[in-house]
Amino acid sequence: MIAVVGATGTMGRLLIPELLSRQGSSALEAVRAVAHDPSSGFPAQHDLQLIAADVATEEGAARAVAGARVVVSAITGFSAPAGLMGIDVAANRMLIRAAARAGVEHLVILSVRGADPGSPIELFRAKGQAEQAARASGIAWTFIRPTAYLETWLGIVGGPLVTTGKTMVFGRGRNPINFVSAFDVARHVQLAIEDPEMRGCILDVPGPENLTIEELIRLVEAVSGRTAKVSHVPRLALRILSRVIRPVSAMRAGQMGAALMMDTADMSVDGAVIRAAQPSIPMTAALEVANRMFANTHAGQT
């Protein structure tokens, strides 16, 4: 049994169909989708078990991993009320402890490029602490470290654009950032599950392009036929708001902190060089993802 925890997030929704499509492989078996409400993402089907569980609780984590050979943790607090420290750290620790008690053979942790338990950047620190817990568990592990998901950030700037003609950018939006398709990342998770040589490995998974947020907006405009009215939240406002709202919303504070980092830090990567180590997995371009998400959405818009 392969248990995918965080099944209804960006990664889970792509990974589970891919795992199910390869049931003929001797390396794969039945798949379990674990989320607060997995039925919202997947219909009942053969070889897919739906488990509703909150893995931040001991009972929920135990239910999630019971009988599993492999556990894939795709949970994140980036869009959850509990925030990064509540989900990426605390819930992952609960899940990892439950996996150790249940005799799970292999943990695959969806992390982030730059993860470090001592990082001053909350996202990197949270993912680094989750990796630290996996290393200490005694279970064989693989860490998948992608750059920023194209699907997430195209959705953030493109969703409002195609529905309202307006979108908001946190900061200037002119800093080059490496973006990767979550579909490419899902293929690396498959590789980690299927290939025993990937155990104990850290897989960096960048994309082929370094793009600014402004360039993502131009892509969405091009494929949707919509023209955006763009507003900006200044960096100073991001810094202040990320501190002020933390007691009220850890999630929003974490999002603003991540946006500030993406607008100021060196986020560019030579993706082609890194991805050359896995030539069997094609690199998906941003235009392809934008077309998949937004092509023909102009119809019916005013």
C-alpha positions as CSV (number, residue, x, y, z in Angstrom):
1,M,0.0,0.0,0.0
2,I,1.2,3.5,-0.9
3,A,-0.4,6.2,1.3
4,V,-0.4,9.7,-0.1
5,V,-1.0,12.2,2.7
6,G,-2.3,15.6,1.6
7,A,-4.1,13.9,-1.3
8,T,-6.3,16.8,-2.3
9,G,-3.4,19.4,-2.6
10,T,-1.6,20.4,-5.8
11,M,0.8,17.4,-5.6
12,G,-1.7,14.8,-4.4
13,R,-4.2,15.5,-7.2
14,L,-1.5,14.9,-9.8
15,L,0.4,12.1,-8.1
16,I,-2.4,9.7,-7.3
17,P,-3.7,9.3,-10.9
18,E,-0.2,8.7,-12.0
19,L,0.3,6.0,-9.4
20,L,-3.0,4.4,-10.3
21,S,-2.2,4.4,-14.0
22,R,0.9,2.3,-13.4
23,Q,-0.7,-0.5,-11.5
24,G,0.9,-3.0,-13.9
25,S,4.3,-2.3,-12.4
26,S,5.5,-4.9,-9.9
27,A,6.9,-2.0,-7.9
28,L,3.5,-0.5,-7.2
29,E,0.4,-1.6,-5.4
30,A,-2.9,-0.2,-4.1
31,V,-3.0,3.5,-3.3
32,R,-4.5,5.3,-0.3
33,A,-5.6,8.9,-0.5
34,V,-5.5,10.6,2.9
35,A,-7.0,14.1,3.4
36,H,-9.6,15.8,5.6
37,D,-12.1,15.0,2.8
38,P,-10.5,12.9,0.1
39,S,-13.8,12.3,-1.7
40,S,-13.7,16.0,-2.7
41,G,-10.7,15.2,-5.0
42,F,-11.3,11.6,-6.1
43,P,-14.2,9.3,-7.0
44,A,-14.4,5.8,-5.6
45,Q,-12.4,3.5,-7.8
46,H,-10.6,0.2,-7.9
47,D,-7.2,0.1,-6.0
48,L,-7.8,3.6,-4.5
49,Q,-8.7,3.7,-0.8
50,L,-10.1,7.0,0.6
51,I,-9.2,7.8,4.2
52,A,-10.5,10.9,5.9
53,A,-8.0,11.8,8.6
54,D,-6.3,14.7,10.4
55,V,-2.7,13.6,10.6
56,A,-2.0,16.4,13.1
57,T,-3.7,14.1,15.7
58,E,-2.2,10.8,16.9
59,E,-5.4,8.9,15.9
60,G,-5.6,10.4,12.5
61,A,-1.9,9.8,11.8
62,A,-2.2,6.2,12.9
63,R,-5.2,5.6,10.5
64,A,-3.3,7.3,7.6
65,V,-0.3,4.9,7.8
66,A,-1.8,1.6,9.0
67,G,-0.7,-1.2,6.7
68,A,1.2,1.1,4.4
69,R,4.6,0.1,2.9
70,V,5.3,3.6,1.6
71,V,4.1,6.9,3.0
72,V,4.3,10.1,0.8
73,S,3.9,13.3,2.8
74,A,2.6,16.0,0.5
75,I,1.1,18.1,3.3
76,T,1.8,21.8,3.7
77,G,0.5,24.6,5.8
78,F,1.0,27.2,3.0
79,S,-2.8,27.5,2.6
80,A,-3.9,26.0,5.9
81,P,-5.1,27.9,9.0
82,A,-2.5,26.2,11.1
83,G,0.3,27.6,9.0
84,L,3.7,26.2,8.1
85,M,4.9,25.4,11.6
86,G,1.6,23.7,12.5
87,I,1.4,21.5,9.4
88,D,4.9,21.2,7.8
89,V,6.5,20.7,11.2
90,A,4.1,19.5,13.9
91,A,1.8,17.4,11.6
92,N,4.7,15.9,9.8
93,R,6.4,14.9,13.1
94,M,3.1,13.2,14.2
95,L,2.9,11.4,10.9
96,I,6.5,10.3,11.0
97,R,6.2,8.9,14.5
98,A,3.1,7.0,13.5
99,A,4.9,5.6,10.5
100,A,7.7,4.4,12.6
101,R,5.3,2.6,15.0
102,A,3.4,1.1,12.1
103,G,6.6,-0.4,10.5
104,V,6.4,1.7,7.3
105,E,9.3,0.8,5.0
106,H,9.9,4.1,3.2
107,L,9.0,7.8,3.7
108,V,8.9,10.2,0.8
109,I,8.8,13.8,2.0
110,L,7.8,16.7,-0.3
111,S,10.1,19.4,0.8
112,V,11.5,22.5,-0.9
113,R,14.8,23.4,-2.5
114,G,16.8,25.2,0.2
115,A,15.3,23.4,3.1
116,D,17.3,23.9,6.3
117,P,16.1,23.5,9.9
118,G,18.1,26.6,10.9
119,S,17.0,28.8,8.0
120,P,15.7,32.3,8.8
121,I,13.1,31.8,6.1
122,E,10.0,30.1,7.7
123,L,9.2,27.9,4.7
124,F,12.7,26.5,4.4
125,R,13.0,26.1,8.2
126,A,9.7,24.2,8.5
127,K,10.6,21.8,5.6
128,G,14.1,21.4,7.1
129,Q,12.7,20.4,10.5
130,A,10.4,17.9,8.8
131,E,13.4,16.4,7.0
132,Q,15.2,16.3,10.4
133,A,12.4,14.3,11.9
134,A,12.4,11.8,9.1
135,R,16.2,11.3,9.4
136,A,15.8,10.5,13.1
137,S,12.9,8.1,12.6
138,G,14.9,5.0,11.6
139,I,12.8,4.7,8.4
140,A,14.3,4.8,4.9
141,W,13.6,8.2,3.4
142,T,13.7,10.2,0.2
143,F,13.4,14.0,0.2
144,I,12.0,15.7,-2.9
145,R,13.0,19.3,-3.1
146,P,11.2,21.3,-5.8
147,T,11.4,24.9,-6.6
148,A,8.2,27.0,-6.7
149,Y,5.2,25.2,-8.3
150,L,4.0,26.7,-11.5
151,E,0.5,25.5,-10.9
152,T,0.3,27.3,-7.5
153,W,1.7,30.6,-8.6
154,L,-0.1,30.7,-12.0
155,G,-3.2,30.0,-10.0
156,I,-2.5,32.9,-7.5
157,V,-1.9,35.5,-10.2
158,G,-3.9,34.0,-13.1
159,G,-7.1,32.9,-11.3
160,P,-8.3,36.4,-10.5
161,L,-7.0,37.7,-13.8
162,V,-9.2,35.4,-15.9
163,T,-12.3,35.9,-13.8
164,T,-12.1,39.6,-13.0
165,G,-9.4,41.1,-15.3
166,K,-7.5,42.1,-12.1
167,T,-4.6,40.6,-10.2
168,M,-2.4,41.5,-7.3
169,V,1.4,41.2,-7.1
170,F,3.2,41.0,-3.7
171,G,6.2,43.2,-4.2
172,R,7.6,44.4,-7.5
173,G,7.2,41.1,-9.3
174,R,10.4,41.5,-11.2
175,N,12.7,39.0,-9.5
176,P,13.7,35.9,-11.6
177,I,12.4,32.8,-9.9
178,N,12.8,29.1,-10.9
179,F,9.4,27.5,-11.3
180,V,8.7,23.8,-11.9
181,S,5.5,22.0,-12.9
182,A,4.1,19.9,-10.1
183,F,3.6,17.2,-12.7
184,D,7.4,16.9,-13.1
185,V,7.7,16.7,-9.3
186,A,5.1,13.9,-9.2
187,R,7.2,11.9,-11.7
188,H,10.2,12.3,-9.4
189,V,8.0,11.0,-6.5
190,Q,7.2,8.0,-8.6
191,L,10.8,7.4,-9.3
192,A,11.6,7.6,-5.6
193,I,8.9,5.0,-4.8
194,E,9.9,2.6,-7.6
195,D,13.7,2.7,-7.4
196,P,15.4,1.4,-4.2
197,E,18.5,3.3,-5.2
198,M,16.6,6.6,-4.4
199,R,16.4,5.8,-0.7
200,G,18.5,8.1,1.4
201,C,18.7,10.5,-1.5
202,I,17.8,14.2,-1.8
203,L,16.3,15.0,-5.2
204,D,16.4,18.7,-6.2
205,V,13.7,19.3,-8.8
206,P,13.9,22.7,-10.6
207,G,12.1,23.6,-13.8
208,P,13.6,24.7,-17.1
209,E,12.9,28.5,-16.7
210,N,13.6,31.4,-14.4
211,L,10.6,33.7,-14.7
212,T,9.4,36.8,-12.9
213,I,5.8,37.1,-11.5
214,E,5.3,39.8,-14.2
215,E,6.2,37.2,-16.9
216,L,3.7,34.7,-15.4
217,I,1.0,37.4,-15.7
218,R,2.0,38.0,-19.4
219,L,1.8,34.2,-20.0
220,V,-1.8,34.0,-18.6
221,E,-2.8,37.1,-20.6
222,A,-1.4,35.5,-23.8
223,V,-3.2,32.1,-23.4
224,S,-6.5,33.4,-21.9
225,G,-7.0,36.5,-24.1
226,R,-7.5,38.6,-21.1
227,T,-5.7,41.8,-20.2
228,A,-4.8,42.3,-16.5
229,K,-5.1,45.4,-14.4
230,V,-2.2,44.8,-12.0
231,S,-1.9,46.3,-8.5
232,H,1.1,45.9,-6.2
233,V,1.6,45.4,-2.4
234,P,4.9,47.2,-1.5
235,R,7.7,45.3,0.1
236,L,7.5,47.5,3.3
237,A,3.8,46.7,3.7
238,L,4.6,42.9,3.3
239,R,7.2,43.1,6.0
240,I,4.9,44.9,8.4
241,L,1.8,42.8,7.7
242,S,3.7,39.5,7.9
243,R,4.6,40.3,11.5
244,V,1.3,42.1,12.6
245,I,-1.1,39.4,11.4
246,R,0.8,36.4,12.6
247,P,-1.1,36.1,15.9
248,V,-4.4,36.2,13.9
249,S,-3.4,34.1,10.9
250,A,-0.2,32.1,10.7
251,M,-1.2,31.0,7.2
252,R,-1.4,34.6,5.8
253,A,1.8,35.6,7.6
254,G,3.6,32.7,6.1
255,Q,2.3,33.5,2.6
256,M,3.4,37.1,2.9
257,G,6.8,36.0,4.2
258,A,7.2,33.6,1.2
259,A,6.1,36.4,-1.2
260,L,8.7,38.8,0.2
261,M,11.4,36.2,-0.1
262,M,10.4,35.5,-3.7
263,D,10.6,39.2,-4.5
264,T,14.0,39.8,-2.9
265,A,16.2,36.6,-2.7
266,D,18.2,34.9,-5.5
267,M,15.6,32.3,-6.6
268,S,17.1,31.5,-10.0
269,V,18.5,28.0,-10.8
270,D,20.1,26.3,-13.8
271,G,17.4,23.8,-14.0
272,A,18.6,22.0,-17.1
273,V,21.9,21.1,-15.5
274,I,20.3,19.7,-12.3
275,R,17.6,17.9,-14.2
276,A,20.1,16.2,-16.5
277,A,20.6,13.6,-13.8
278,Q,17.1,12.3,-14.5
279,P,16.9,12.4,-18.3
280,S,13.9,10.1,-18.4
281,I,11.6,12.8,-16.9
282,P,10.8,15.6,-19.4
283,M,10.9,19.2,-18.3
284,T,7.5,20.9,-18.6
285,A,7.6,24.6,-19.8
286,A,5.6,27.3,-18.2
287,L,3.7,28.0,-21.4
288,E,2.4,24.4,-21.4
289,V,1.2,24.6,-17.9
290,A,-0.5,28.0,-18.5
291,N,-2.2,26.6,-21.6
292,R,-3.5,23.6,-19.6
293,M,-4.9,25.9,-16.9
294,F,-6.1,29.0,-18.8
295,A,-6.5,28.4,-22.6
296,N,-10.0,29.3,-23.9
297,T,-11.0,30.9,-20.5
298,H,-11.8,34.2,-22.2
299,A,-15.0,32.8,-23.7
300,G,-18.0,34.2,-21.9
301,Q,-15.9,36.8,-20.0
302,T,-16.8,40.5,-20.2
